[in-house]
Amino acid sequence: RGEVITYLRERELVTDVYLERLLDIRLNKGKAAGGETVKAVAYVVDRAHVQYAGGLDASHAAAVVRGAVGQSSRNEDYVLSTVEHLKALGIRDHWLEEVGRRVAPS
């Protein structure tokens, strides 16, 4: 567990735009399906941080994402992967899906 937390901190806490929190989450799959609540480390955005961009419209967000590269991959890939993983979980984020459509390869 310690190695995973160290890895996540190195990946997510680079610019301090995310805050590490220990949250209660409800599981909906596996042995604990049916609503078991467990503690989980989560990284949530600091809305007061200068890098927080939650107010952007999809067009502006896509322009920022297009061509940008993070430590792990191209930002376009990150957006598209996030959209697909959310869909697989049955979660729809229409704004993020629109950003994804705008940055997806033609």
C-alpha positions as a LaTeX table, in Angstrom:
\begin{tabular}{lrrr}
\hline
Residue & $x$ (\AA) & $y$ (\AA) & $z$ (\AA) \\
\hline
Arg1 & 0.00 & 0.00 & 0.00 \\
Gly2 & 2.80 & 2.42 & 0.86 \\
Glu3 & 4.38 & 2.05 & $-2.59$ \\
Val4 & 1.05 & 2.80 & $-4.27$ \\
Ile5 & 0.49 & 5.93 & $-2.15$ \\
Thr6 & 4.03 & 7.12 & $-2.90$ \\
Tyr7 & 3.46 & 6.57 & $-6.63$ \\
Leu8 & 0.12 & 8.42 & $-6.55$ \\
Arg9 & 1.58 & 11.36 & $-4.63$ \\
Glu10 & 4.45 & 11.67 & $-7.11$ \\
Arg11 & 1.98 & 11.57 & $-10.02$ \\
Glu12 & $-0.88$ & 13.70 & $-8.67$ \\
Leu13 & 0.74 & 16.24 & $-6.35$ \\
Val14 & 3.19 & 17.77 & $-8.81$ \\
Thr15 & 1.70 & 21.28 & $-8.92$ \\
Asp16 & $-0.51$ & 21.29 & $-5.82$ \\
Val17 & $-3.67$ & 21.69 & $-7.92$ \\
Tyr18 & $-4.95$ & 18.48 & $-6.28$ \\
Leu19 & $-5.53$ & 17.90 & $-2.59$ \\
Glu20 & $-5.13$ & 14.45 & $-1.06$ \\
Arg21 & $-8.19$ & 13.37 & 0.93 \\
Leu22 & $-9.25$ & 10.23 & 2.76 \\
Leu23 & $-12.89$ & 9.76 & 1.81 \\
Asp24 & $-15.68$ & 7.30 & 2.45 \\
Ile25 & $-16.70$ & 5.65 & $-0.82$ \\
Arg26 & $-19.44$ & 3.14 & $-1.58$ \\
Leu27 & $-18.47$ & 0.04 & $-3.55$ \\
Asn28 & $-20.89$ & $-1.25$ & $-6.17$ \\
Lys29 & $-19.03$ & $-4.25$ & $-7.62$ \\
Gly30 & $-17.21$ & $-7.34$ & $-6.48$ \\
Lys31 & $-17.55$ & $-9.02$ & $-3.09$ \\
Ala32 & $-18.54$ & $-5.74$ & $-1.47$ \\
Ala33 & $-21.31$ & $-4.94$ & $-3.95$ \\
Gly34 & $-24.48$ & $-3.67$ & $-2.42$ \\
Gly35 & $-23.24$ & $-0.53$ & $-0.85$ \\
Glu36 & $-20.37$ & $-1.37$ & 1.50 \\
Thr37 & $-18.56$ & 1.83 & 2.46 \\
Val38 & $-14.76$ & 1.87 & 2.70 \\
Lys39 & $-12.06$ & 4.50 & 3.15 \\
Ala40 & $-10.14$ & 5.52 & 0.03 \\
Val41 & $-7.41$ & 8.00 & $-0.82$ \\
Ala42 & $-8.67$ & 10.44 & $-3.43$ \\
Tyr43 & $-7.24$ & 13.48 & $-5.16$ \\
Val44 & $-9.67$ & 16.37 & $-5.50$ \\
Val45 & $-9.08$ & 19.65 & $-7.29$ \\
Asp46 & $-8.34$ & 22.79 & $-5.30$ \\
Arg47 & $-10.83$ & 25.21 & $-6.87$ \\
Ala48 & $-8.81$ & 28.16 & $-5.53$ \\
His49 & $-5.63$ & 27.04 & $-7.35$ \\
Val50 & $-4.46$ & 29.15 & $-10.29$ \\
Gln51 & $-4.48$ & 26.06 & $-12.55$ \\
Tyr52 & $-8.12$ & 25.20 & $-11.83$ \\
Ala53 & $-9.98$ & 25.54 & $-15.13$ \\
Gly54 & $-13.48$ & 24.42 & $-14.19$ \\
Gly55 & $-15.14$ & 27.48 & $-15.69$ \\
Leu56 & $-13.95$ & 26.92 & $-19.26$ \\
Asp57 & $-16.40$ & 26.12 & $-22.02$ \\
Ala58 & $-15.73$ & 22.91 & $-23.98$ \\
Ser59 & $-14.24$ & 24.75 & $-26.95$ \\
His60 & $-11.71$ & 26.65 & $-24.83$ \\
Ala61 & $-10.88$ & 23.54 & $-22.79$ \\
Ala62 & $-10.23$ & 21.56 & $-26.00$ \\
Ala63 & $-7.92$ & 24.31 & $-27.24$ \\
Val64 & $-5.94$ & 24.14 & $-23.99$ \\
Val65 & $-5.78$ & 20.33 & $-24.08$ \\
Arg66 & $-4.88$ & 20.02 & $-27.76$ \\
Gly67 & $-1.12$ & 19.57 & $-28.10$ \\
Ala68 & $-0.42$ & 19.69 & $-24.35$ \\
Val69 & 1.65 & 16.91 & $-22.77$ \\
Gly70 & 1.76 & 15.83 & $-19.15$ \\
Gln71 & 4.24 & 13.62 & $-17.33$ \\
Ser72 & 2.49 & 10.42 & $-18.37$ \\
Ser73 & 0.98 & 11.11 & $-21.79$ \\
Arg74 & $-0.57$ & 13.56 & $-24.20$ \\
Asn75 & $-3.49$ & 15.41 & $-22.66$ \\
Glu76 & $-5.76$ & 14.40 & $-25.55$ \\
Asp77 & $-5.12$ & 10.75 & $-24.65$ \\
Tyr78 & $-5.87$ & 11.44 & $-20.99$ \\
Val79 & $-9.21$ & 13.11 & $-21.82$ \\
Leu80 & $-10.28$ & 10.36 & $-24.22$ \\
Ser81 & $-9.27$ & 7.61 & $-21.78$ \\
Thr82 & $-11.16$ & 9.30 & $-18.95$ \\
Val83 & $-14.31$ & 9.61 & $-21.08$ \\
Glu84 & $-14.14$ & 5.91 & $-22.01$ \\
His85 & $-13.54$ & 4.76 & $-18.43$ \\
Leu86 & $-16.44$ & 6.87 & $-17.15$ \\
Lys87 & $-18.73$ & 5.43 & $-19.85$ \\
Ala88 & $-17.67$ & 1.90 & $-18.89$ \\
Leu89 & $-18.77$ & 2.69 & $-15.33$ \\
Gly90 & $-22.09$ & 4.06 & $-16.55$ \\
Ile91 & $-21.13$ & 7.66 & $-15.75$ \\
Arg92 & $-21.92$ & 10.40 & $-18.26$ \\
Asp93 & $-20.09$ & 13.74 & $-18.21$ \\
His94 & $-21.50$ & 15.59 & $-21.20$ \\
Trp95 & $-19.04$ & 18.49 & $-20.93$ \\
Leu96 & $-16.01$ & 16.15 & $-20.86$ \\
Glu97 & $-17.49$ & 14.11 & $-23.70$ \\
Glu98 & $-17.74$ & 17.30 & $-25.77$ \\
Val99 & $-14.10$ & 18.16 & $-25.00$ \\
Gly100 & $-13.23$ & 14.59 & $-26.04$ \\
Arg101 & $-15.07$ & 14.96 & $-29.35$ \\
Arg102 & $-13.17$ & 18.17 & $-30.03$ \\
Val103 & $-9.71$ & 16.69 & $-29.35$ \\
Ala104 & $-10.27$ & 13.23 & $-30.87$ \\
Pro105 & $-8.33$ & 12.43 & $-34.04$ \\
Ser106 & $-10.42$ & 12.96 & $-37.18$ \\
\hline
\end{tabular}
